[in-house]
Amino acid sequence: MKFAIVESGGKQYRAVEGGTLEVDRLPVEAGANVKLEQVLLLADGDVISVGTPLIKNTPIWTTVIEHFRGPKVNTFNYSPKKRIRVKIGHRQNYTRLRVEQIGGSEWVKKETVKEEKVVEAEAKEVEKTSRTAPRTAARLAETKAAVAKSSNKTAPKSEDKTSSKVTKPAAKKPAIKAPAKTKTPARRRSLPHLHPRKPRQPRLSPRKKPPQPPRRGRSLRRNSRRVR
């Protein structure tokens, strides 16, 4: 595999034929050709050549695919114990390059084989459609005839069904008898002379603790000892 190490914008990239590079934005429009001449290393299989510091007469030919912006990077600066808060967002601009050729004094454009393949595939599809066209037309005619026959057969049956439905009288549903209501026995009222109420007993006051003498403080105890 043939690859090279290239420098662009103070950064080094690994370039492979047919691959892509994402370098810092270049002042070039999309679709233009770019020639990268700062080649530091060139490897072709087992043969490796290192520049001192650059390899001369081995440029890398590329084409610009698009310009885009990278992911957003937020920076936040603050100082404690002060009302200083600064938030900044940044998105770097990049250019995407396609590596067409490594080395050579001129860019040799390769013939595009894809276009020929596309033309051959389209010709084959046209042949297939021309062969299958009469078959598909015959099938469509058969399906239309079958649908017409089925519609003619089903039409009188539907009329007969509607007429039979109209002539038949509607059957009467048997009346549903309601269940007999059960009488609930009347409640007996309680008479006051038969069920006398018990008199309420007076509430007893809770037991009161006997009064206790006040406790003597520490200072009094010391004084009492001294007095003794």
C-alpha positions as CSV (number, residue, x, y, z in Angstrom):
1,M,0.0,0.0,0.0
2,K,1.3,3.4,-1.0
3,F,0.9,6.3,1.5
4,A,2.6,9.5,2.6
5,I,2.9,11.8,5.5
6,V,2.0,15.4,4.5
7,E,2.2,18.7,6.4
8,S,-0.6,21.3,6.0
9,G,-1.2,24.2,8.3
10,G,1.5,23.1,10.7
11,K,-0.1,19.7,11.2
12,Q,0.8,16.3,9.8
13,Y,-1.6,14.0,8.0
14,R,-1.5,10.4,6.6
15,A,-2.5,10.4,2.9
16,V,-3.6,7.3,1.1
17,E,-4.6,7.1,-2.6
18,G,-8.4,7.2,-2.8
19,G,-8.8,8.3,0.8
20,T,-9.8,11.6,2.3
21,L,-8.1,14.3,4.4
22,E,-9.6,16.8,6.8
23,V,-7.3,19.8,7.0
24,D,-7.7,23.3,8.2
25,R,-9.8,25.5,5.9
26,L,-8.1,26.4,2.7
27,P,-8.9,29.5,0.5
28,V,-10.1,27.3,-2.4
29,E,-13.6,26.7,-3.8
30,A,-15.2,23.2,-3.8
31,G,-14.2,21.1,-6.8
32,A,-10.8,22.8,-7.3
33,N,-7.4,20.9,-7.4
34,V,-4.9,21.4,-4.6
35,K,-1.2,20.4,-4.7
36,L,0.4,19.5,-1.4
37,E,4.2,19.7,-1.7
38,Q,5.4,19.4,1.9
39,V,5.9,15.6,2.0
40,L,7.8,14.3,5.0
41,L,7.7,10.6,4.3
42,L,6.8,8.3,1.4
43,A,6.2,4.6,1.6
44,D,5.5,2.2,-1.3
45,G,5.3,-1.3,0.0
46,D,8.7,-2.2,1.6
47,V,10.4,0.9,0.2
48,I,10.4,3.8,2.6
49,S,12.0,7.2,1.9
50,V,12.3,9.9,4.6
51,G,12.9,13.5,3.8
52,T,15.6,15.8,5.1
53,P,13.3,17.5,6.1
54,L,11.2,17.3,2.9
55,I,11.1,15.0,-0.1
56,K,11.4,17.0,-3.4
57,N,9.5,16.4,-6.6
58,T,6.9,14.1,-5.0
59,P,3.7,16.3,-4.5
60,I,0.3,14.9,-3.6
61,W,-2.6,15.8,-5.9
62,T,-6.0,16.3,-4.2
63,T,-9.4,17.7,-5.0
64,V,-11.6,19.7,-2.7
65,I,-14.8,17.9,-1.8
66,E,-16.4,20.4,0.6
67,H,-15.9,22.9,3.4
68,F,-17.5,22.1,6.8
69,R,-17.3,23.0,10.5
70,G,-16.2,20.7,13.3
71,P,-18.0,20.0,16.6
72,K,-18.6,22.8,19.0
73,V,-16.1,23.3,21.9
74,N,-17.2,25.3,25.0
75,T,-14.7,27.1,27.2
76,F,-15.8,28.4,30.6
77,N,-13.6,30.8,32.7
78,Y,-14.5,32.0,36.2
79,S,-12.8,33.3,39.3
80,P,-14.0,32.2,42.7
81,K,-15.5,34.6,45.3
82,K,-16.1,37.1,42.5
83,R,-18.9,37.7,40.0
84,I,-16.8,36.7,36.9
85,R,-18.2,34.0,34.6
86,V,-17.3,33.9,30.9
87,K,-18.5,31.2,28.5
88,I,-17.2,31.0,24.9
89,G,-18.1,28.5,22.1
90,H,-16.0,27.8,19.1
91,R,-16.4,25.7,15.9
92,Q,-13.3,25.2,13.8
93,N,-13.5,25.4,10.0
94,Y,-12.2,22.5,8.0
95,T,-11.7,21.4,4.3
96,R,-12.2,17.8,3.2
97,L,-9.8,16.7,0.4
98,R,-9.8,13.6,-1.7
99,V,-6.3,12.1,-2.5
100,E,-6.2,11.4,-6.2
101,Q,-2.5,10.7,-6.8
102,I,0.8,10.5,-4.8
103,G,3.9,11.6,-6.6
104,G,4.4,12.6,-10.3
105,S,5.1,15.9,-11.9
106,E,1.6,16.0,-13.4
107,W,-1.8,14.7,-12.4
108,V,-2.8,11.7,-14.6
109,K,-6.6,11.4,-14.6
110,K,-7.8,7.9,-14.6
111,E,-10.6,6.8,-17.0
112,T,-13.9,6.4,-15.2
113,V,-15.1,2.8,-15.6
114,K,-18.3,3.3,-13.5
115,E,-20.1,5.3,-16.3
116,E,-19.6,2.4,-18.8
117,K,-21.0,-0.1,-16.2
118,V,-24.0,2.1,-15.6
119,V,-24.8,2.3,-19.4
120,E,-24.5,-1.5,-19.8
121,A,-26.9,-2.1,-16.8
122,E,-29.5,0.3,-18.3
123,A,-29.3,-1.5,-21.7
124,K,-29.9,-4.9,-20.0
125,E,-32.9,-3.5,-18.1
126,V,-34.4,-2.2,-21.4
127,E,-34.1,-5.6,-23.0
128,K,-35.8,-7.4,-20.1
129,T,-38.7,-5.0,-20.1
130,S,-39.2,-5.4,-23.9
131,R,-39.3,-9.2,-23.5
132,T,-41.7,-9.2,-20.6
133,A,-44.1,-6.5,-22.0
134,P,-46.4,-8.8,-24.0
135,R,-46.7,-11.3,-21.1
136,T,-47.7,-8.6,-18.7
137,A,-50.4,-7.2,-21.2
138,A,-51.9,-10.7,-21.6
139,R,-52.1,-11.2,-17.8
140,L,-53.8,-7.9,-17.3
141,A,-56.4,-8.8,-20.0
142,E,-57.1,-12.1,-18.2
143,T,-57.5,-10.5,-14.8
144,K,-59.9,-7.9,-16.2
145,A,-62.1,-10.6,-17.8
146,A,-62.2,-12.6,-14.6
147,V,-63.2,-9.6,-12.6
148,A,-66.1,-8.8,-15.0
149,K,-67.4,-12.3,-14.8
150,S,-67.4,-12.4,-11.1
151,S,-69.2,-9.0,-10.9
152,N,-72.0,-10.3,-13.3
153,K,-72.5,-13.4,-11.2
154,T,-72.7,-11.7,-7.8
155,A,-75.2,-8.9,-8.9
156,P,-78.5,-11.0,-9.1
157,K,-77.7,-12.8,-5.9
158,S,-77.5,-9.6,-3.9
159,E,-80.9,-8.5,-5.3
160,D,-82.5,-11.8,-4.3
161,K,-81.2,-11.5,-0.8
162,T,-82.6,-8.0,-0.4
163,S,-86.0,-9.1,-1.6
164,S,-86.1,-12.1,0.7
165,K,-85.2,-9.9,3.6
166,V,-88.1,-7.6,2.9
167,T,-90.8,-10.3,2.5
168,K,-90.0,-12.2,5.7
169,P,-91.9,-10.8,8.8
170,A,-89.9,-9.9,11.8
171,A,-90.1,-12.5,14.6
172,K,-91.6,-11.3,17.9
173,K,-89.5,-11.6,20.9
174,P,-91.0,-13.2,24.0
175,A,-91.9,-10.8,26.8
176,I,-89.6,-11.0,29.7
177,K,-91.4,-11.2,33.1
178,A,-90.2,-9.0,35.8
179,P,-89.2,-10.7,39.1
180,A,-91.7,-10.5,42.0
181,K,-90.9,-7.9,44.5
182,T,-90.2,-9.2,48.1
183,K,-91.6,-7.1,50.9
184,T,-89.1,-6.1,53.6
185,P,-90.4,-6.4,57.2
186,A,-90.9,-3.0,59.0
187,R,-88.4,-2.2,61.7
188,R,-89.7,-2.0,65.3
189,R,-89.2,1.3,67.0
190,S,-87.5,1.1,70.4
191,L,-89.6,2.4,73.2
192,P,-87.9,4.4,76.0
193,H,-89.6,2.5,78.9
194,L,-88.4,-0.9,77.5
195,H,-84.8,0.1,76.8
196,P,-83.8,2.7,79.5
197,R,-80.5,4.5,79.0
198,K,-77.8,4.2,81.7
199,P,-76.9,7.4,83.5
200,R,-73.5,8.8,82.7
201,Q,-71.0,8.6,85.5
202,P,-69.0,11.7,86.4
203,R,-65.4,11.7,85.3
204,L,-62.9,11.3,88.0
205,S,-60.0,13.9,88.2
206,P,-56.5,12.4,87.8
207,R,-54.4,11.7,90.8
208,K,-52.4,14.7,91.9
209,K,-48.8,14.2,93.0
210,P,-48.1,15.4,96.6
211,P,-46.1,18.6,96.7
212,Q,-42.3,17.9,97.0
213,P,-39.9,20.2,98.8
214,P,-37.6,22.2,96.6
215,R,-34.2,20.8,95.9
216,R,-31.2,22.5,97.5
217,G,-28.6,23.8,95.1
218,R,-25.0,23.0,95.1
219,S,-24.0,26.3,96.6
220,L,-26.2,25.7,99.6
221,R,-24.7,22.3,100.2
222,R,-21.2,23.8,100.3
223,N,-22.3,26.5,102.7
224,S,-23.9,23.9,104.9
225,R,-20.7,21.9,105.1
226,R,-18.7,25.0,106.0
227,V,-21.2,25.9,108.7
228,R,-20.9,22.5,110.2
